[in-house]
Amino acid sequence: MMIIETYSGLKMLHLLISGKVQGVFFRVTAKQIADKHNVTGWIRNTSSGDVDVYVVGHETNVTALLNWCHKGPSYANVTKVTRVPLTQTEKQTLYNTYTGNKTGATNTSLFEIKRTL
């Protein structure tokens, strides 16, 4: 079982997804799944061919996206899902993104597709 980190009452993960995960609509489908489960974060391709995922939300919702990441979309072939420990700065950034720190409004469905790392 993968450990999901906690910060200020929210669950957070940084994942590195390996396998045939680029060019198979992994990021687009992950965004749909994230939006469905009301999690916040971002996803991007890496130059090494993996997919990098940061996610924050309530435990059941984060777990739903985590479970999906082990399969991916139908054209993907996920061979490995690695949890990368979050730095304190990454935790704060995820928390601020989730809570809408500037406005104080909770933003529970902002999941972005970012440019390649």
C-alpha positions as CSV (number, residue, x, y, z in Angstrom):
1,M,0.0,0.0,0.0
2,M,1.3,3.4,-0.9
3,I,1.6,6.0,1.9
4,I,-0.3,9.2,1.3
5,E,1.2,12.2,3.0
6,T,-0.9,14.5,5.2
7,Y,-0.5,18.3,5.4
8,S,-2.9,20.6,7.3
9,G,-5.6,17.8,7.1
10,L,-5.3,17.2,3.4
11,K,-3.8,14.2,1.7
12,M,-1.1,14.7,-0.9
13,L,0.9,12.7,-3.4
14,H,3.7,13.2,-5.9
15,L,3.8,10.3,-8.3
16,L,6.1,9.3,-11.2
17,I,4.3,7.0,-13.6
18,S,6.5,4.9,-15.9
19,G,5.7,2.7,-19.0
20,K,3.9,3.6,-22.2
21,V,2.3,6.8,-20.6
22,Q,3.0,9.5,-23.2
23,G,1.0,9.9,-26.4
24,V,-1.8,7.8,-25.0
25,F,-4.0,10.6,-23.5
26,F,-2.8,9.8,-20.0
27,R,-2.7,13.5,-18.9
28,V,-6.1,14.4,-20.5
29,T,-7.8,11.3,-19.0
30,A,-6.1,11.9,-15.6
31,K,-7.5,15.4,-15.6
32,Q,-11.0,14.0,-16.2
33,I,-10.6,11.5,-13.4
34,A,-9.2,14.2,-11.0
35,D,-12.1,16.6,-11.8
36,K,-14.6,13.8,-11.3
37,H,-13.1,13.1,-7.8
38,N,-12.6,16.8,-6.9
39,V,-8.9,16.7,-6.4
40,T,-6.4,19.5,-7.2
41,G,-2.9,19.4,-8.6
42,W,-1.1,19.1,-11.9
43,I,0.3,16.5,-14.3
44,R,3.1,16.8,-16.9
45,N,5.2,14.7,-19.1
46,T,8.9,14.4,-18.3
47,S,11.7,14.4,-20.8
48,S,12.5,10.8,-19.9
49,G,9.1,9.6,-21.1
50,D,7.4,9.3,-17.7
51,V,4.5,11.3,-16.3
52,D,4.8,13.4,-13.2
53,V,1.7,13.9,-11.0
54,Y,1.1,16.1,-8.0
55,V,-2.3,15.7,-6.3
56,V,-4.0,17.0,-3.1
57,G,-7.5,16.5,-1.7
58,H,-9.5,14.3,0.7
59,E,-8.2,10.8,1.2
60,T,-10.9,8.9,-0.6
61,N,-10.6,11.2,-3.7
62,V,-6.8,11.1,-3.8
63,T,-6.9,7.3,-3.4
64,A,-9.3,7.1,-6.4
65,L,-6.9,9.0,-8.6
66,L,-4.0,6.9,-7.3
67,N,-5.8,3.7,-8.1
68,W,-6.5,4.9,-11.6
69,C,-2.9,5.9,-12.1
70,H,-1.9,2.2,-11.7
71,K,-4.0,1.4,-14.9
72,G,-4.2,4.6,-16.8
73,P,-6.2,5.0,-20.0
74,S,-6.9,2.1,-22.3
75,Y,-3.9,2.8,-24.6
76,A,-1.4,3.1,-21.7
77,N,0.8,0.4,-20.3
78,V,1.7,1.5,-16.8
79,T,4.8,-0.5,-15.6
80,K,5.6,1.4,-12.4
81,V,4.1,4.0,-10.1
82,T,6.6,5.5,-7.8
83,R,5.8,7.8,-4.8
84,V,8.2,10.6,-4.6
85,P,8.5,12.3,-1.2
86,L,7.1,15.8,-1.2
87,T,9.3,18.7,0.0
88,Q,7.9,21.2,2.5
89,T,7.7,23.7,-0.3
90,E,5.8,21.3,-2.6
91,K,3.4,20.6,0.3
92,Q,2.8,24.3,0.9
93,T,2.3,24.9,-2.9
94,L,-0.3,22.1,-3.1
95,Y,-2.1,23.3,0.0
96,N,-2.2,26.9,-1.4
97,T,-3.5,25.6,-4.7
98,Y,-6.2,23.6,-3.1
99,T,-7.4,26.2,-0.6
100,G,-7.1,29.1,-3.0
101,N,-4.8,30.8,-0.6
102,K,-5.1,34.3,-2.1
103,T,-8.9,34.4,-2.0
104,G,-9.6,32.0,0.9
105,A,-12.1,30.1,-1.3
106,T,-11.7,26.3,-1.5
107,N,-10.9,25.2,-5.0
108,T,-11.6,21.5,-5.1
109,S,-11.5,20.8,-8.8
110,L,-8.4,22.6,-10.2
111,F,-6.2,20.0,-11.9
112,E,-3.9,21.3,-14.6
113,I,-2.1,19.8,-17.5
114,K,1.4,21.4,-17.5
115,R,4.1,21.6,-20.1
116,T,6.8,18.9,-20.2
117,L,9.3,19.0,-17.4
